[in-house]
Amino acid sequence: MTHDLDILALGAHPDDVEVHVGGILALASDRGIKAAILDLTAGDLGTRGTAETRRAEAQQAAGILGVPRIVLDFPDGRFTEDESYRQRLMAEIRRLRPRILILPPPEDRHPDHRRAHRLAREAAYYAGLKNYPCPVAPWRPEALAWVGGENPDPPDLLVDVSAAWERRMAAFDAFGSQFAQDASQPVTRIAHSAFRRGVLGRAMHWGSLRMCDWAEALWCERPVPMALIQLLARLEEPA
Ligand SMILES: [Zn+2]
């Protein structure tokens, strides 16, 4: 069996993927590399915006990046690592058959991000076991990678995303309910102007290590899987 998707980027909430790897997804769509976003929740516990607003923003952002978006509608903040959630996620991984799965960070201030990392990492493993009860045929991603938390270790991989940078930030800014300056809304950590500057600053720093304008970072198990190196190298080829 061959893969259906090259890259599946998974987030706990709508906007998680756009905070970290929007450039990687935009480059993929420009190069005919099949990518998609999978959100575990619709972000219904968010301080700003409703689940409906966030859903509309999330679809707009995915459209800007040029990739499809799937929402599993797990309960925000209340999904667990129980087998029922693992099975639903496993079925989705088996249905989408991604070659590379990009996960939320293992260490982060938000407990949903840490839990989503553990849940998805286990689901990706068990999805490959043929006798694990699940109505969809077994599939295990060839390689896992994950995004960084707020203060990560030096990255394992850096991708030059300069060619897609404006679209990448347009997708980030599509989440107006979350990131825009709005005096009528409560000030949250992610709606503070410092959060957006942090996104820019990290991409600029990683770009300085790659000698390019803007880069996105990934972490993975060691040794770094060759499938990951080969696929990410294709992203940097001319479109
Ligand atoms: Zn989040």
py3Dmol code that shows the C-alpha trace and the ligand (Angstrom):
import py3Dmol

protein = """\
ATOM      1  CA  MET A   1       0.000   0.000   0.000  1.00  0.00           C
ATOM      2  CA  THR A   2       1.233   3.451  -0.772  1.00  0.00           C
ATOM      3  CA  HIS A   3       0.630   6.639   1.133  1.00  0.00           C
ATOM      4  CA  ASP A   4      -2.225   9.001   0.261  1.00  0.00           C
ATOM      5  CA  LEU A   5      -0.824  12.097   1.963  1.00  0.00           C
ATOM      6  CA  ASP A   6       2.787  13.203   2.131  1.00  0.00           C
ATOM      7  CA  ILE A   7       2.334  15.414   5.206  1.00  0.00           C
ATOM      8  CA  LEU A   8      -0.388  15.502   7.856  1.00  0.00           C
ATOM      9  CA  ALA A   9       0.043  18.364  10.348  1.00  0.00           C
ATOM     10  CA  LEU A  10      -1.912  17.784  13.546  1.00  0.00           C
ATOM     11  CA  GLY A  11      -2.933  20.436  16.085  1.00  0.00           C
ATOM     12  CA  ALA A  12      -4.908  20.357  19.335  1.00  0.00           C
ATOM     13  CA  HIS A  13      -6.724  23.580  18.369  1.00  0.00           C
ATOM     14  CA  PRO A  14      -7.445  25.426  15.123  1.00  0.00           C
ATOM     15  CA  ASP A  15      -4.486  27.851  14.651  1.00  0.00           C
ATOM     16  CA  ASP A  16      -1.871  25.581  16.338  1.00  0.00           C
ATOM     17  CA  VAL A  17      -0.601  24.381  12.963  1.00  0.00           C
ATOM     18  CA  GLU A  18      -0.535  27.929  11.523  1.00  0.00           C
ATOM     19  CA  VAL A  19       1.521  29.187  14.474  1.00  0.00           C
ATOM     20  CA  HIS A  20       4.315  26.725  13.673  1.00  0.00           C
ATOM     21  CA  VAL A  21       4.342  25.172  10.194  1.00  0.00           C
ATOM     22  CA  GLY A  22       2.176  27.261   7.849  1.00  0.00           C
ATOM     23  CA  GLY A  23       5.196  27.861   5.613  1.00  0.00           C
ATOM     24  CA  ILE A  24       5.932  24.151   5.270  1.00  0.00           C
ATOM     25  CA  LEU A  25       2.318  23.498   4.235  1.00  0.00           C
ATOM     26  CA  ALA A  26       2.211  26.419   1.779  1.00  0.00           C
ATOM     27  CA  LEU A  27       5.445  25.221   0.130  1.00  0.00           C
ATOM     28  CA  ALA A  28       4.013  21.692  -0.065  1.00  0.00           C
ATOM     29  CA  SER A  29       0.853  22.848  -1.823  1.00  0.00           C
ATOM     30  CA  ASP A  30       2.903  24.920  -4.309  1.00  0.00           C
ATOM     31  CA  ARG A  31       5.003  21.858  -5.184  1.00  0.00           C
ATOM     32  CA  GLY A  32       2.219  19.291  -5.538  1.00  0.00           C
ATOM     33  CA  ILE A  33       3.261  17.594  -2.298  1.00  0.00           C
ATOM     34  CA  LYS A  34       0.006  16.393  -0.732  1.00  0.00           C
ATOM     35  CA  ALA A  35      -0.548  17.886   2.716  1.00  0.00           C
ATOM     36  CA  ALA A  36      -3.484  18.353   5.089  1.00  0.00           C
ATOM     37  CA  ILE A  37      -4.262  19.761   8.542  1.00  0.00           C
ATOM     38  CA  LEU A  38      -5.994  17.731  11.258  1.00  0.00           C
ATOM     39  CA  ASP A  39      -7.343  19.648  14.278  1.00  0.00           C
ATOM     40  CA  LEU A  40      -8.334  17.529  17.260  1.00  0.00           C
ATOM     41  CA  THR A  41     -10.787  20.175  18.569  1.00  0.00           C
ATOM     42  CA  ALA A  42     -12.678  23.198  17.235  1.00  0.00           C
ATOM     43  CA  GLY A  43     -11.232  25.309  20.070  1.00  0.00           C
ATOM     44  CA  ASP A  44     -14.548  25.669  21.885  1.00  0.00           C
ATOM     45  CA  LEU A  45     -12.896  26.620  25.215  1.00  0.00           C
ATOM     46  CA  GLY A  46     -11.029  29.602  23.744  1.00  0.00           C
ATOM     47  CA  THR A  47     -11.224  32.900  25.657  1.00  0.00           C
ATOM     48  CA  ARG A  48     -11.868  34.866  22.452  1.00  0.00           C
ATOM     49  CA  GLY A  49     -14.092  33.953  19.523  1.00  0.00           C
ATOM     50  CA  THR A  50     -16.707  31.219  19.337  1.00  0.00           C
ATOM     51  CA  ALA A  51     -16.224  27.713  18.000  1.00  0.00           C
ATOM     52  CA  GLU A  52     -18.108  28.872  14.882  1.00  0.00           C
ATOM     53  CA  THR A  53     -15.828  31.893  14.339  1.00  0.00           C
ATOM     54  CA  ARG A  54     -12.773  29.739  14.860  1.00  0.00           C
ATOM     55  CA  ARG A  55     -14.087  27.113  12.446  1.00  0.00           C
ATOM     56  CA  ALA A  56     -14.616  29.749   9.732  1.00  0.00           C
ATOM     57  CA  GLU A  57     -11.167  31.290  10.361  1.00  0.00           C
ATOM     58  CA  ALA A  58      -9.562  27.862  10.274  1.00  0.00           C
ATOM     59  CA  GLN A  59     -11.094  27.025   6.891  1.00  0.00           C
ATOM     60  CA  GLN A  60     -10.019  30.423   5.537  1.00  0.00           C
ATOM     61  CA  ALA A  61      -6.450  29.873   6.767  1.00  0.00           C
ATOM     62  CA  ALA A  62      -6.283  26.395   5.206  1.00  0.00           C
ATOM     63  CA  GLY A  63      -7.535  27.910   1.937  1.00  0.00           C
ATOM     64  CA  ILE A  64      -4.722  30.479   2.012  1.00  0.00           C
ATOM     65  CA  LEU A  65      -2.175  27.703   2.556  1.00  0.00           C
ATOM     66  CA  GLY A  66      -3.820  25.583  -0.152  1.00  0.00           C
ATOM     67  CA  VAL A  67      -4.419  22.453   1.970  1.00  0.00           C
ATOM     68  CA  PRO A  68      -7.568  20.669   3.186  1.00  0.00           C
ATOM     69  CA  ARG A  69      -8.465  20.827   6.897  1.00  0.00           C
ATOM     70  CA  ILE A  70     -10.226  18.140   8.920  1.00  0.00           C
ATOM     71  CA  VAL A  71     -11.648  18.763  12.422  1.00  0.00           C
ATOM     72  CA  LEU A  72     -12.229  15.800  14.728  1.00  0.00           C
ATOM     73  CA  ASP A  73     -14.362  17.748  17.240  1.00  0.00           C
ATOM     74  CA  PHE A  74     -12.809  16.255  20.359  1.00  0.00           C
ATOM     75  CA  PRO A  75     -13.889  18.366  23.377  1.00  0.00           C
ATOM     76  CA  ASP A  76     -11.413  21.234  23.853  1.00  0.00           C
ATOM     77  CA  GLY A  77      -9.502  20.877  27.138  1.00  0.00           C
ATOM     78  CA  ARG A  78     -11.353  17.690  28.013  1.00  0.00           C
ATOM     79  CA  PHE A  79     -10.134  15.100  25.546  1.00  0.00           C
ATOM     80  CA  THR A  80      -8.065  12.454  27.270  1.00  0.00           C
ATOM     81  CA  GLU A  81      -5.576   9.739  26.407  1.00  0.00           C
ATOM     82  CA  ASP A  82      -8.278   7.071  26.827  1.00  0.00           C
ATOM     83  CA  GLU A  83      -8.556   4.360  24.226  1.00  0.00           C
ATOM     84  CA  SER A  84     -11.769   5.840  22.780  1.00  0.00           C
ATOM     85  CA  TYR A  85      -9.859   8.969  21.655  1.00  0.00           C
ATOM     86  CA  ARG A  86      -6.883   6.942  20.507  1.00  0.00           C
ATOM     87  CA  GLN A  87      -9.158   4.771  18.363  1.00  0.00           C
ATOM     88  CA  ARG A  88     -10.841   7.764  16.715  1.00  0.00           C
ATOM     89  CA  LEU A  89      -7.486   9.287  15.937  1.00  0.00           C
ATOM     90  CA  MET A  90      -6.061   5.957  14.755  1.00  0.00           C
ATOM     91  CA  ALA A  91      -8.992   5.525  12.374  1.00  0.00           C
ATOM     92  CA  GLU A  92      -8.305   8.991  10.932  1.00  0.00           C
ATOM     93  CA  ILE A  93      -4.575   8.280  10.513  1.00  0.00           C
ATOM     94  CA  ARG A  94      -5.440   4.971   8.822  1.00  0.00           C
ATOM     95  CA  ARG A  95      -7.972   6.696   6.566  1.00  0.00           C
ATOM     96  CA  LEU A  96      -5.624   9.573   5.563  1.00  0.00           C
ATOM     97  CA  ARG A  97      -2.459   7.404   5.294  1.00  0.00           C
ATOM     98  CA  PRO A  98       0.155  10.144   5.759  1.00  0.00           C
ATOM     99  CA  ARG A  99       3.808   9.455   5.080  1.00  0.00           C
ATOM    100  CA  ILE A 100       4.946  12.121   7.554  1.00  0.00           C
ATOM    101  CA  LEU A 101       2.961  13.132  10.644  1.00  0.00           C
ATOM    102  CA  ILE A 102       3.748  16.499  12.278  1.00  0.00           C
ATOM    103  CA  LEU A 103       2.721  16.609  15.949  1.00  0.00           C
ATOM    104  CA  PRO A 104       2.208  19.285  18.611  1.00  0.00           C
ATOM    105  CA  PRO A 105       5.148  19.849  20.985  1.00  0.00           C
ATOM    106  CA  PRO A 106       5.914  17.332  23.761  1.00  0.00           C
ATOM    107  CA  GLU A 107       6.731  20.176  26.190  1.00  0.00           C
ATOM    108  CA  ASP A 108       4.591  23.307  26.242  1.00  0.00           C
ATOM    109  CA  ARG A 109       2.710  25.606  28.587  1.00  0.00           C
ATOM    110  CA  HIS A 110      -0.697  24.413  27.281  1.00  0.00           C
ATOM    111  CA  PRO A 111      -1.623  20.961  28.640  1.00  0.00           C
ATOM    112  CA  ASP A 112      -3.748  20.196  25.524  1.00  0.00           C
ATOM    113  CA  HIS A 113      -0.627  20.493  23.344  1.00  0.00           C
ATOM    114  CA  ARG A 114       1.364  18.068  25.521  1.00  0.00           C
ATOM    115  CA  ARG A 115      -1.559  15.625  25.732  1.00  0.00           C
ATOM    116  CA  ALA A 116      -2.214  15.839  21.974  1.00  0.00           C
ATOM    117  CA  HIS A 117       1.467  14.995  21.361  1.00  0.00           C
ATOM    118  CA  ARG A 118       1.304  11.873  23.525  1.00  0.00           C
ATOM    119  CA  LEU A 119      -2.103  10.783  22.189  1.00  0.00           C
ATOM    120  CA  ALA A 120      -1.110  11.222  18.538  1.00  0.00           C
ATOM    121  CA  ARG A 121       2.306   9.619  18.960  1.00  0.00           C
ATOM    122  CA  GLU A 122       0.692   6.512  20.460  1.00  0.00           C
ATOM    123  CA  ALA A 123      -2.099   6.507  17.869  1.00  0.00           C
ATOM    124  CA  ALA A 124       0.471   6.680  15.047  1.00  0.00           C
ATOM    125  CA  TYR A 125       2.227   3.621  16.457  1.00  0.00           C
ATOM    126  CA  TYR A 126      -0.852   1.507  17.166  1.00  0.00           C
ATOM    127  CA  ALA A 127      -2.396   2.472  13.793  1.00  0.00           C
ATOM    128  CA  GLY A 128       0.229   0.195  12.240  1.00  0.00           C
ATOM    129  CA  LEU A 129      -0.694  -2.914  14.247  1.00  0.00           C
ATOM    130  CA  LYS A 130      -2.959  -5.054  12.085  1.00  0.00           C
ATOM    131  CA  ASN A 131      -4.680  -6.769  15.002  1.00  0.00           C
ATOM    132  CA  TYR A 132      -5.571  -3.546  16.818  1.00  0.00           C
ATOM    133  CA  PRO A 133      -9.387  -3.369  16.562  1.00  0.00           C
ATOM    134  CA  CYS A 134     -10.264  -0.595  14.112  1.00  0.00           C
ATOM    135  CA  PRO A 135     -12.566  -0.631  11.075  1.00  0.00           C
ATOM    136  CA  VAL A 136      -9.906   0.874   8.750  1.00  0.00           C
ATOM    137  CA  ALA A 137      -6.902  -1.030   7.312  1.00  0.00           C
ATOM    138  CA  PRO A 138      -3.605  -0.618   9.214  1.00  0.00           C
ATOM    139  CA  TRP A 139      -1.269   2.253   8.346  1.00  0.00           C
ATOM    140  CA  ARG A 140       1.736   3.664  10.181  1.00  0.00           C
ATOM    141  CA  PRO A 141       3.387   6.957   9.143  1.00  0.00           C
ATOM    142  CA  GLU A 142       6.959   6.482   7.965  1.00  0.00           C
ATOM    143  CA  ALA A 143       8.267   9.269  10.203  1.00  0.00           C
ATOM    144  CA  LEU A 144       7.094  11.589  12.957  1.00  0.00           C
ATOM    145  CA  ALA A 145       8.213  15.150  13.561  1.00  0.00           C
ATOM    146  CA  TRP A 146       6.952  17.773  15.966  1.00  0.00           C
ATOM    147  CA  VAL A 147       6.863  21.511  16.433  1.00  0.00           C
ATOM    148  CA  GLY A 148       8.581  23.324  19.286  1.00  0.00           C
ATOM    149  CA  GLY A 149       7.048  24.640  22.483  1.00  0.00           C
ATOM    150  CA  GLU A 150       7.663  28.123  23.760  1.00  0.00           C
ATOM    151  CA  ASN A 151      11.336  27.747  24.589  1.00  0.00           C
ATOM    152  CA  PRO A 152      12.555  24.726  22.667  1.00  0.00           C
ATOM    153  CA  ASP A 153      15.931  23.037  22.396  1.00  0.00           C
ATOM    154  CA  PRO A 154      17.910  23.637  19.189  1.00  0.00           C
ATOM    155  CA  PRO A 155      15.885  22.185  16.279  1.00  0.00           C
ATOM    156  CA  ASP A 156      16.720  18.941  14.466  1.00  0.00           C
ATOM    157  CA  LEU A 157      15.587  20.268  11.066  1.00  0.00           C
ATOM    158  CA  LEU A 158      15.143  23.722   9.571  1.00  0.00           C
ATOM    159  CA  VAL A 159      13.184  24.451   6.388  1.00  0.00           C
ATOM    160  CA  ASP A 160      13.707  27.650   4.393  1.00  0.00           C
ATOM    161  CA  VAL A 161      10.116  28.903   3.988  1.00  0.00           C
ATOM    162  CA  SER A 162      11.004  32.370   2.639  1.00  0.00           C
ATOM    163  CA  ALA A 163       9.299  31.626  -0.713  1.00  0.00           C
ATOM    164  CA  ALA A 164       5.921  31.264   1.054  1.00  0.00           C
ATOM    165  CA  TRP A 165       6.399  33.674   3.952  1.00  0.00           C
ATOM    166  CA  GLU A 166       3.709  36.232   3.093  1.00  0.00           C
ATOM    167  CA  ARG A 167       1.057  33.561   2.618  1.00  0.00           C
ATOM    168  CA  ARG A 168       2.204  31.829   5.775  1.00  0.00           C
ATOM    169  CA  MET A 169       1.631  34.984   7.817  1.00  0.00           C
ATOM    170  CA  ALA A 170      -1.651  35.723   5.993  1.00  0.00           C
ATOM    171  CA  ALA A 171      -2.863  32.295   7.167  1.00  0.00           C
ATOM    172  CA  PHE A 172      -1.737  33.118  10.723  1.00  0.00           C
ATOM    173  CA  ASP A 173      -3.531  36.485  10.562  1.00  0.00           C
ATOM    174  CA  ALA A 174      -6.716  34.797   9.308  1.00  0.00           C
ATOM    175  CA  PHE A 175      -7.277  33.868  12.970  1.00  0.00           C
ATOM    176  CA  GLY A 176      -8.391  37.401  13.792  1.00  0.00           C
ATOM    177  CA  SER A 177     -10.426  36.296  16.826  1.00  0.00           C
ATOM    178  CA  GLN A 178      -7.273  34.836  18.394  1.00  0.00           C
ATOM    179  CA  PHE A 179      -4.341  37.029  17.407  1.00  0.00           C
ATOM    180  CA  ALA A 180      -5.671  40.473  16.390  1.00  0.00           C
ATOM    181  CA  GLN A 181      -5.327  43.532  18.603  1.00  0.00           C
ATOM    182  CA  ASP A 182      -8.920  44.302  19.690  1.00  0.00           C
ATOM    183  CA  ALA A 183      -9.532  46.604  22.656  1.00  0.00           C
ATOM    184  CA  SER A 184     -13.085  45.266  23.120  1.00  0.00           C
ATOM    185  CA  GLN A 185     -11.782  41.726  23.761  1.00  0.00           C
ATOM    186  CA  PRO A 186      -9.925  40.318  26.755  1.00  0.00           C
ATOM    187  CA  VAL A 187      -6.123  40.451  26.348  1.00  0.00           C
ATOM    188  CA  THR A 188      -4.783  36.923  26.149  1.00  0.00           C
ATOM    189  CA  ARG A 189      -1.218  35.723  25.845  1.00  0.00           C
ATOM    190  CA  ILE A 190      -1.679  34.909  22.145  1.00  0.00           C
ATOM    191  CA  ALA A 191      -3.556  38.149  21.363  1.00  0.00           C
ATOM    192  CA  HIS A 192      -0.704  40.234  22.821  1.00  0.00           C
ATOM    193  CA  SER A 193       1.445  41.827  20.132  1.00  0.00           C
ATOM    194  CA  ALA A 194       4.463  40.077  21.711  1.00  0.00           C
ATOM    195  CA  PHE A 195       3.097  36.682  20.657  1.00  0.00           C
ATOM    196  CA  ARG A 196       3.105  37.586  16.952  1.00  0.00           C
ATOM    197  CA  ARG A 197       6.564  39.119  17.359  1.00  0.00           C
ATOM    198  CA  GLY A 198       7.683  35.834  18.920  1.00  0.00           C
ATOM    199  CA  VAL A 199       6.480  33.913  15.836  1.00  0.00           C
ATOM    200  CA  LEU A 200       8.399  36.337  13.602  1.00  0.00           C
ATOM    201  CA  GLY A 201      11.458  36.390  15.858  1.00  0.00           C
ATOM    202  CA  ARG A 202      11.827  32.609  16.011  1.00  0.00           C
ATOM    203  CA  ALA A 203      11.426  32.266  12.215  1.00  0.00           C
ATOM    204  CA  MET A 204      13.993  35.025  11.753  1.00  0.00           C
ATOM    205  CA  HIS A 205      16.431  33.395  14.185  1.00  0.00           C
ATOM    206  CA  TRP A 206      16.090  29.997  12.529  1.00  0.00           C
ATOM    207  CA  GLY A 207      16.476  31.730   9.166  1.00  0.00           C
ATOM    208  CA  SER A 208      19.755  33.194  10.397  1.00  0.00           C
ATOM    209  CA  LEU A 209      21.008  29.664  11.119  1.00  0.00           C
ATOM    210  CA  ARG A 210      20.020  28.572   7.592  1.00  0.00           C
ATOM    211  CA  MET A 211      21.262  31.790   5.944  1.00  0.00           C
ATOM    212  CA  CYS A 212      17.787  32.608   4.658  1.00  0.00           C
ATOM    213  CA  ASP A 213      15.105  35.161   5.545  1.00  0.00           C
ATOM    214  CA  TRP A 214      12.568  32.902   7.280  1.00  0.00           C
ATOM    215  CA  ALA A 215      12.741  29.293   8.441  1.00  0.00           C
ATOM    216  CA  GLU A 216      10.480  26.869  10.306  1.00  0.00           C
ATOM    217  CA  ALA A 217      11.819  24.278  12.730  1.00  0.00           C
ATOM    218  CA  LEU A 218      11.009  20.650  13.460  1.00  0.00           C
ATOM    219  CA  TRP A 219      12.155  18.134  16.043  1.00  0.00           C
ATOM    220  CA  CYS A 220      12.153  14.350  15.690  1.00  0.00           C
ATOM    221  CA  GLU A 221      13.441  11.061  17.033  1.00  0.00           C
ATOM    222  CA  ARG A 222      17.127  10.364  16.451  1.00  0.00           C
ATOM    223  CA  PRO A 223      18.640   9.318  14.177  1.00  0.00           C
ATOM    224  CA  VAL A 224      16.733  11.758  11.962  1.00  0.00           C
ATOM    225  CA  PRO A 225      14.561   9.598   9.630  1.00  0.00           C
ATOM    226  CA  MET A 226      15.708   9.749   5.998  1.00  0.00           C
ATOM    227  CA  ALA A 227      12.061  10.059   4.856  1.00  0.00           C
ATOM    228  CA  LEU A 228      11.873  13.354   6.728  1.00  0.00           C
ATOM    229  CA  ILE A 229      15.115  14.715   5.250  1.00  0.00           C
ATOM    230  CA  GLN A 230      14.110  13.748   1.703  1.00  0.00           C
ATOM    231  CA  LEU A 231      10.607  15.175   1.896  1.00  0.00           C
ATOM    232  CA  LEU A 232      11.678  18.462   3.507  1.00  0.00           C
ATOM    233  CA  ALA A 233      14.446  18.870   0.911  1.00  0.00           C
ATOM    234  CA  ARG A 234      11.772  18.714  -1.831  1.00  0.00           C
ATOM    235  CA  LEU A 235      10.041  21.688  -0.211  1.00  0.00           C
ATOM    236  CA  GLU A 236      13.080  23.871  -0.869  1.00  0.00           C
ATOM    237  CA  GLU A 237      13.283  23.011  -4.564  1.00  0.00           C
ATOM    238  CA  PRO A 238      11.956  25.681  -6.954  1.00  0.00           C
ATOM    239  CA  ALA A 239       8.161  25.404  -7.427  1.00  0.00           C
TER     240      ALA A 239
END
"""
ligand_1 = """\
1
ZN
Zn -3.365 25.377 20.912
"""
view = py3Dmol.view(width=600, height=400)
view.addModel(protein, "pdb")
view.setStyle({"model": 0}, {"cartoon": {"style": "trace"}})
view.addModel(ligand_1, "xyz")
view.setStyle({"model": 1}, {"stick": {}})
view.zoomTo()
view.show()
